[in-house]
Amino acid sequence: MIYILTGDIRTGKTTALLNWIEGRADVDGVLCPDSENGKRYFLNIKTKEEYFLGTNLDTEENKIISIGAFQFLKSSFQKANNYLLEANEKRVSKYLIIDELGKLELKYNGLHDSAKVLIPKYEKNKDHYLILVVRESLFDDILEHYNISEYSVLKKDGLRLFD
């Protein structure tokens, strides 16, 4: 089963997930919160490993992904994609979270590699749940891009349904 947590940009979707997963052993995946100094990073839910997304360093062009004024490290996305695929293979958690699918994924970058594999595996699965975080403005584009037809929409206060 696929759940899509949606809302406008910077409205607390990731924060709601951070609060929801606290103390839970049945959730894995990758969250993308902001650090105390406002920098985005990936957080592997089970291992608690953190790795920063952005860079302002001069680095080789083939090691970064640019979208608008933002530059992201490809290596961070590779780690996140690998973590998500490995978590799926282990299948020890009832819920798997991908935070988030957006403009990069629509351009076949970011977390696209794991999303394209995981979405079809979870779409008809009644025992395990994939929670995708998608901003409201990209909702229809993401559905079309990944050919998602079976899903339920969640708002951040809807996470209580899983308690």
C-alpha positions in Angstrom: 0.0 0.0 0.0 1.2 3.5 -0.8 0.5 6.5 1.3 1.4 10.0 0.0 2.0 12.6 2.6 1.4 15.9 0.9 1.2 19.6 1.8 2.8 22.9 0.8 6.5 23.6 1.0 7.9 24.1 4.5 4.6 23.2 6.3 6.0 20.6 8.7 5.7 17.3 6.7 9.1 16.1 7.7 8.8 17.3 11.3 5.5 15.5 11.6 7.2 12.3 10.4 10.1 12.8 12.9 7.6 13.1 15.7 5.6 10.1 14.5 8.6 7.7 14.2 9.9 8.6 17.7 10.0 5.4 19.7 8.7 3.2 16.8 10.6 0.1 15.8 8.4 -0.6 12.7 9.5 2.2 10.5 12.6 2.6 8.2 13.5 4.8 5.3 15.0 8.2 4.7 13.9 11.6 6.0 15.2 14.9 4.8 15.0 17.4 7.7 16.9 20.7 8.2 19.8 20.9 10.7 19.9 23.5 13.4 21.8 25.8 11.0 19.3 25.4 8.2 21.2 22.9 6.1 19.3 19.9 4.7 20.5 16.4 5.3 19.4 12.8 5.0 18.6 10.8 8.1 18.5 7.0 7.8 15.7 6.2 10.2 16.9 2.8 11.6 20.7 3.6 11.7 20.3 7.3 12.6 23.2 8.0 10.1 23.1 11.6 8.8 24.7 13.0 5.7 24.4 16.4 4.3 22.8 17.1 0.9 24.0 20.5 -0.1 27.3 21.8 -1.0 28.7 25.3 -1.6 32.2 23.9 -2.3 33.8 24.0 -5.6 33.6 20.4 -6.6 33.8 18.4 -9.8 30.7 19.0 -11.9 30.0 15.3 -12.2 29.7 15.0 -8.4 26.8 17.5 -8.0 23.2 17.8 -9.1 22.0 21.4 -9.6 18.4 22.5 -9.5 17.7 26.2 -9.5 20.2 27.9 -7.2 20.7 24.7 -5.2 23.6 22.2 -5.5 23.4 18.8 -4.1 26.0 16.0 -3.6 25.3 13.0 -5.9 27.0 10.8 -3.3 24.3 11.7 -0.7 21.6 10.6 -3.0 23.4 7.5 -3.9 23.7 6.6 -0.2 20.0 7.3 0.3 19.0 5.3 -2.7 21.1 2.3 -1.6 19.8 2.5 2.0 16.2 2.5 0.8 16.7 -0.5 -1.5 18.5 -2.4 1.2 15.8 -1.6 3.7 13.3 -3.0 1.3 15.3 -6.2 0.8 15.4 -6.7 4.6 11.7 -6.0 5.0 11.9 -5.9 8.8 9.8 -2.7 9.0 6.1 -2.3 8.3 6.6 1.2 7.0 9.2 2.6 4.6 9.5 6.3 4.1 10.9 8.3 1.1 11.2 12.0 2.0 10.8 13.4 -0.6 9.9 13.0 -4.2 10.1 16.3 -6.1 11.7 18.2 -9.0 14.9 16.2 -9.0 13.1 12.9 -9.2 10.9 14.2 -12.1 14.3 14.8 -13.9 15.4 11.2 -13.1 17.8 12.3 -10.3 17.7 12.5 -6.6 15.8 9.5 -5.1 14.4 8.4 -8.4 16.4 5.2 -8.6 14.9 3.8 -5.4 11.4 5.2 -6.0 11.1 3.6 -9.5 11.9 0.2 -7.9 10.0 0.5 -4.7 6.7 2.1 -5.9 5.6 -0.9 -8.0 6.6 -3.3 -5.2 4.4 -1.6 -2.6 1.4 -0.5 -4.7 -0.6 -3.7 -4.1 1.2 -4.9 -1.0 -1.3 -5.1 1.9 1.3 -6.0 4.6 3.9 -3.3 4.1 3.4 0.4 3.5 5.4 2.9 1.5 5.0 6.5 2.7 6.0 9.1 0.0 6.5 12.7 0.9 5.4 14.9 -2.0 4.8 18.7 -2.1 1.2 19.7 -3.1 2.3 21.5 -6.2 4.0 18.4 -7.7 1.5 15.8 -6.6 -0.1 15.2 -10.0 3.3 15.2 -11.8 4.7 12.6 -9.4 1.6 10.4 -9.8 2.0 10.5 -13.6 5.8 10.2 -13.6 5.7 7.0 -11.5 2.4 5.8 -12.9 0.9 5.6 -9.4 -2.8 4.6 -9.5 -3.4 3.0 -6.1 -2.6 5.2 -3.1 -4.1 7.0 -0.2 -3.4 10.7 0.6 -2.2 11.7 4.0 -2.0 15.1 5.6 0.5 15.5 8.4 -2.2 15.2 11.1 -3.3 11.9 9.5 -0.2 10.1 10.7 -2.1 9.4 14.0 -4.1 6.8 12.1 -1.1 4.5 12.2 -0.6 4.7 16.0 
